[in-house]
Amino acid sequence: MCVESQSPLCLMITLLNGKEPNMEEKQKKEQQNLYRSYLAMAVFCEKVLREMDNVLTVVRVIDRFNVLGATPEMQPALLQFTVLISFKSGFLRGKQLLSVRPKSPDGDDLPQMTFPILFEGDADRGNALVSPTQFLVDKEGLYWFDVHLNDELVTRMPLRVTYQQLATMPGLGG
């Protein structure tokens, strides 16, 4: 793109080429975007019902777990929930690799979950990963779940874990 302070030569080159400098890069990026799918939703929930007409019902969306315990410090706890990640195909076709990569509140990478998913059908046809999950936590804080499709970050899902020590009654428990 020419600016006023540049020489008339820049304007002449632009007119002769018929396009602005870096136009090829812009077109290449648009081409890459053309063959992508579209994220419809990514949530943690209690469960997902798949109705007879293939419609999904999402039950109790979760973004926070309150862990209760008897000790002053949180002990490891197993959380149970369902991960729902849904896409619309766009122009993407064939088997693709979906990975969910959790990070601890400290930013440490935790074991990832990987799923093959099949994109087929029209641009508005979707698919959904519904995965009952058991997730071991050992500290309070914000856990991030990075969602990648073919190693490209699509979105991030936050999950907050809090800990509360249960009160004990005097004279009970020996």
C-alpha positions, 0 to 999 in steps of 0.5 A, a space after each residue: 500500500 502506498 502512502 503520500 510520503 512515498 514516491 510516485 514510483 510506488 503508485 506506478 508499481 501498484 498500478 502495473 501489478 494490479 495489486 498491492 504489495 503483500 496481497 498474495 499473503 492476504 490471499 494465502 491466509 484467506 485460502 487457509 481460513 476457507 478450509 477450516 471448521 467452525 467451533 459450535 461449542 466447548 463446555 464441561 457439563 454433568 452429562 449430554 443426552 442424545 435425543 432420538 432426532 440426534 439433537 443434543 441436550 446439555 445438562 448442567 454446564 460446569 465451570 467450577 468444582 468445590 472440593 470438600 475435605 477434612 484436612 487443612 490442605 487439599 488432598 488429590 480429588 477425582 472430578 467427574 464431568 463430561 467434555 462436549 466439543 462440537 464443530 460445524 464442518 465448513 469445508 473441512 472433510 475427513 478424519 481430523 485429530 482433536 486434542 484437549 491439553 489441560 494445564 494446572 493452575 501453575 501452568 504445568 502441562 497435564 496428560 492430554 486427551 486425543 480423539 479422532 473425529 470425522 468431518 463429513 457432509 455439508 458446511 453446516 453439518 456438525 459433529 460432537 465429541 462427548 467424552 465422560 471424563 475423570 480428572 485428578 486435581 491436587 490443588 486449587 486454582 484455575 485449570 485451562 483446557 486448550 482445545 486443538 484441532 490438528 495441532 492448531 489452538 481452537 479455544 481454551 476452556 477454564 475450570 476453577 477448582 476451590 477447596 473448603 475444609 469441613 468443620 469438625 464438631 468438638 467432642 466427635 471423632 475420637 
